[in-house]
Amino acid sequence: METNLTVEALKFMVLGMGIVVTFLTVMVYALKFQAKLIGKYFPDKKTDPVKPKSNASSNTTNKIAAVVAAVQHHKNLKG
């Protein structure tokens, strides 16, 4: 009786891939269920949204100054 090794290899491959797909599917649904439970019993704390500073122009100026300083520092490091 001759056994075709290619057919046996394909059987094992399909079996292994099927088990992996099944495990991953179960894991995805388990994590979704866990997320719902955690959201139900441990909800996020309600916080006030961060209010932007009234002096937005000085904030922009500070960012531009930081970028210019970083570029100059980088050029100085290169020699």
Secondary structure as UniProt FT lines:
FT   HELIX           5..41
FT   HELIX           56..78
//
